[in-house]
């Protein structure tokens, strides 16, 4: 997948999209999850840092709530550094919601 610099710059609120293949995830000792991989729009590098308060636990609607949350969520952003749009913005401007299964979740 090649980085598409013709993707226009479009900032806005985080959207829920399917991630392209190539995403990897890590967790620190405190359990904060970070991820990186291709941006779903321009296919350039994107990153979701484990900022304090940026990831949160959510319980799946079908999951047993007594067992606790089954996914982690955080906001990722395109960080490609490529010239997008008429003003040559340093990213395509997109942010998106990333959901990661918790380790040991059913």
C-alpha positions in Angstrom: 0.0 0.0 0.0 1.5 3.3 -1.1 1.0 6.6 0.7 -1.5 8.6 -1.3 -0.6 12.3 -1.3 -3.6 13.1 -3.4 -5.9 12.5 -0.4 -7.3 15.9 0.6 -6.7 17.4 4.0 -10.0 17.0 5.9 -9.8 17.7 9.7 -12.7 16.7 11.9 -13.9 14.6 14.8 -12.7 11.0 15.2 -14.5 8.6 13.0 -15.1 4.9 13.5 -13.5 3.0 10.5 -12.0 -0.4 9.8 -8.2 -0.3 10.2 -6.1 -1.4 7.2 -3.7 -4.3 7.8 -0.4 -3.6 9.3 -1.5 -2.1 12.6 0.5 -3.1 15.7 -0.3 -2.5 19.4 1.7 -2.3 22.6 0.7 -1.8 26.2 2.9 -0.2 28.9 3.1 -1.4 32.5 0.1 0.7 33.5 -2.0 -1.0 30.7 -2.2 2.1 28.5 -2.5 0.9 24.9 -0.8 2.5 21.9 -1.0 1.6 18.2 0.6 2.4 14.9 -0.1 1.6 11.3 -1.3 3.0 8.0 -3.9 5.8 8.0 -7.2 4.4 6.7 -7.5 7.3 4.3 -4.0 8.2 2.9 -2.2 5.0 4.0 0.7 7.1 5.5 1.9 6.5 9.0 -0.7 7.0 11.8 -0.3 6.7 15.5 -2.5 6.5 18.6 -0.5 7.4 21.7 -1.3 6.2 25.2 -2.0 9.7 26.5 -3.3 10.0 30.0 -7.0 9.7 29.8 -6.9 9.0 26.0 -7.7 5.3 26.3 -10.7 4.1 28.0 -12.4 0.8 28.9 -15.6 -0.2 27.3 -17.8 -3.2 27.8 -19.1 -5.0 24.8 -22.9 -5.0 24.8 -23.0 -8.8 24.4 -20.3 -9.4 27.1 -20.9 -10.4 30.7 -20.5 -7.1 32.5 -19.3 -9.0 35.7 -16.2 -10.0 33.8 -15.2 -6.3 33.1 -14.4 -4.5 29.9 -13.4 -6.5 26.9 -11.9 -3.7 24.7 -9.7 -0.7 25.0 -10.4 2.5 23.0 -8.2 5.3 21.9 -8.0 8.0 19.3 -5.4 7.7 16.6 -4.4 10.4 14.1 -2.7 10.5 10.8 0.9 11.5 11.3 2.3 11.0 7.8 4.1 14.3 7.4 3.1 14.4 3.7 1.9 17.5 1.9 -1.9 17.1 1.7 -4.4 19.5 0.2 -4.0 22.9 -1.4 -2.2 24.3 1.7 0.2 21.3 1.9 -0.9 20.3 5.4 1.6 17.9 7.1 -1.1 15.2 7.4 -4.4 14.3 5.8 -6.1 15.6 9.0 -8.0 12.5 9.9 -8.5 11.1 13.4 -10.2 7.8 14.1 -11.4 5.6 16.9 -9.3 2.4 17.5 -10.7 -0.5 19.5 -8.3 -3.2 20.7 -9.4 -6.4 22.5 -8.1 -6.6 26.1 -5.8 -9.5 26.8 -7.6 -12.4 28.2 -11.0 -11.0 27.1 -13.5 -13.7 26.0 
